[in-house]
Amino acid sequence: MKLSVIGCGYLGAVHAAAMASIGHDVVGIDVDERKIDALSRGEAPFFEPGLQDILTEGIAAGRLRFTTDMSAAQGAIVHFVGVGTPQQKDGYAADLTYVNAAIDALLPYLSPGDVVAGKSTVPVGTAAGLAPRVEAAGATLVWNPEFLREGWAVKDTIDPDRLVVGVPATDAGAAAVDILKQVYAPPVEKGTPFLVTDLATAELVKVAANAFLATKISFINAMAEIAEVVGADVTQLADAIGHDARIGRKFLGAGIGFGGGCLPKDIRAFAARAEELGRGESVAFLRQMDEINLRRRDRAVQLVTDALGGSVFKKNITVLGAAFKPFSDDIRDSPALDVAVRLHGLGAWVTITDPEAIENAKAKHPQLNYVDDRDEALRGADAVLVVTEWDEYRRQMAPEHVSELTAGRIIVDGRNCLDAAAWRNAGWDYYGMGRP
């Protein structure tokens, strides 16, 4: 099937390459010439495991190409719209400038019977506003939210845990469902749940899922704040309540909180949209979740400062991690980088290392010191702060080896991902988040 993907950022580039990998003829379209040039050369513009392979294969097979020319969308049966919806500069609401621009640019090239499938995360009600414009061109607008996890995005696209499609209650909507089942034939044939809803529900599914995830993470971080006062261990607490099947252990990891380009801005936009609808009180707790999340960054800075005797001024601090999560080079709203910048602002000499995110971090915060090699970054450190749980910090870093490199024996585990006993037994002062 011939498909177009409008917007070739993180979501669009992965979706385009993944659709080509399962046999479709795909054209990716974006206004950013540098991005399109890189993708056309088969170069992934960001780090995502597996993306480079399917990108190269798709281009070599002739099933995948990229362009800045919107007219290339003409002739495609399904047009996926996956442009960004950043937070507005003057508030918490989502900025729909790129969504509206993408739809307007696409309209002249639509044919009767085409399907326009929105994938961007948008405020509920957006699709209802866009639908008449698409229908006037003889096409049908549906909403097909993405549920990608950075670091697992290729797998999540090719082999998702569910597919959600919001459609109008019309014959055209029913026809669109049949077409999308063909697009997603491999997972559908495998038995992946294919949920058909109305447009508003499909929009809500994405933001509700993110809100629930943010709530779960923030809840355990709130418990960490209590644990720090009474001397309890939040990791043991999480283990204990996680055995309850109604709760589960996943995402009950206390630390310096969540970040990235989606979760923080999506829950803020959700809260803003609820207020616009006159139901702000229904999701008022999301504001508190955001506050809890940001407080954990303050706590990490405080732990380092206290461990160094009350001041980090002119202290050598090595920060392990810059990306907001492992298996990604994404530094958008990264708690790791935020903590590093705060320590630098307090007068510390901060050295950052990360397997993938150094170049992105350096472009945004050139005032910090960056070292590619982990051991070189650790050399001479008065304190070490783990803020991104890459395997080379979590599993492949022996305390005895690190002791040979650093000047001090202070380690702050911002992700509670290290073996506290092992580090303490090796002579280190270990500090965790919500741990005695």
CORFEN-V14588 format. One record per backbone hydrogen bond with DSSP energy under -0.5 kcal/mol. NH is the residue of the N-H (numbers start at 0). CO is the residue of the C=O. If there is no record, write none. Layout:
# CORFEN-V14588
nh = {NH:NH}
co = {CO:CO}
This chain:
# CORFEN-V14588
nh = {2:2:3:4:5:6:6:11:12:13:14:15:16:17:18:19:20:21:21:22:23:24:25:25:26:27:28:29:32:35:36:37:38:39:40:41:42:43:47:50:51:53:54:55:56:57:58:59:60:61:62:63:64:66:69:71:72:73:75:76:77:78:79:79:80:81:81:87:90:94:95:99:100:101:102:103:104:105:106:107:108:109:112:113:114:115:116:116:117:117:118:119:121:125:128:128:129:130:131:132:133:134:135:136:136:137:138:139:141:141:142:143:145:149:151:155:156:157:158:162:164:165:166:166:169:173:174:175:176:177:178:179:180:181:182:183:184:187:188:189:190:190:191:194:194:195:196:196:201:202:203:204:205:206:207:208:209:210:211:212:213:214:215:216:217:218:219:220:221:222:223:224:225:226:227:228:228:229:230:231:233:233:236:237:238:239:240:241:242:242:243:244:246:247:251:253:255:259:265:266:267:268:269:270:271:272:273:274:275:276:277:278:281:282:282:283:285:286:287:288:289:290:291:292:293:294:295:296:296:297:298:299:300:301:302:303:304:305:306:307:308:309:310:313:314:316:316:317:318:318:319:319:320:320:323:327:328:333:336:337:338:339:340:341:342:343:344:345:345:346:347:348:349:350:351:352:360:361:362:363:364:367:368:370:376:377:378:379:380:381:382:383:384:385:386:386:387:389:392:393:394:395:397:401:402:403:403:404:405:406:407:410:411:412:412:413:413:415:419:422:423:424:425:426:427:428:429:430:432:433:434}
co = {0:24:77:26:79:4:28:81:8:9:10:11:12:13:14:15:16:17:18:19:18:0:23:62:2:64:4:66:30:31:32:33:34:35:36:38:37:41:45:47:47:49:50:51:52:53:54:55:56:58:57:57:25:27:67:68:69:70:72:1:1:114:3:77:116:5:79:92:87:85:93:95:96:97:98:99:100:101:102:103:105:106:137:110:76:139:78:114:115:141:80:80:119:122:124:125:125:126:127:129:129:130:131:132:133:134:133:113:115:139:165:117:118:147:148:151:152:153:154:192:194:142:164:196:167:169:170:171:172:173:174:175:176:177:178:179:181:183:184:185:186:187:186:162:192:193:164:194:197:198:199:200:201:202:203:204:205:206:207:208:209:210:211:212:213:214:215:216:217:218:219:220:221:222:223:224:225:225:226:226:231:433:232:233:234:235:236:237:238:239:240:242:243:243:248:251:413:331:261:262:263:264:265:266:267:268:269:270:271:272:274:273:278:278:279:280:282:283:283:284:285:286:287:288:289:290:291:292:293:293:294:295:296:297:298:299:300:301:302:303:305:304:304:346:311:314:348:382:316:350:317:384:318:352:329:324:46:330:321:333:334:335:336:337:338:339:340:341:342:343:342:314:347:316:368:318:356:357:358:359:360:364:349:351:372:373:374:404:377:315:315:409:317:411:319:384:319:387:389:389:390:390:395:397:398:399:400:401:401:380:380:428:383:410:430:385:411:412:417:418:419:420:421:423:422:408:427:410:412:431:431}
